[in-house]
């Protein structure tokens, strides 16, 4: 009877170790699968900041130096506020012709 109880205890230890190793293998496999981009997966990127910067650059090319400085000073204190500037016809420069 003692032999049977020792064999049962040995079997319980082996099963515990095998289950622990299996659980670690499943966890590492799951983590590596999550990091890889899957086929057909879409990635969403916020392009708002990039377009906002492009808009500011285009607007700045139409402003005189005084208007640009005034706009820069105001944007540092608050978010950009619309200034009552006189309407001007904007002629695109070489940098804007790239687009």
Number of C-alpha atoms within 10 A of each C-alpha: 6 7 8 9 10 11 12 12 12 12 12 12 12 12 12 12 12 11 12 12 12 11 12 11 11 11 12 10 11 11 10 9 11 9 8 8 10 9 6 6 7 8 6 6 6 7 8 9 9 9 11 11 11 13 11 10 13 16 12 16 16 16 16 11 11 9 14 15 13 12 17 13 12 15 13 9 8 8 8 12 9 9 10 6 8 6 6 9 8 11 9 11 11 8 10 12 7 6 5
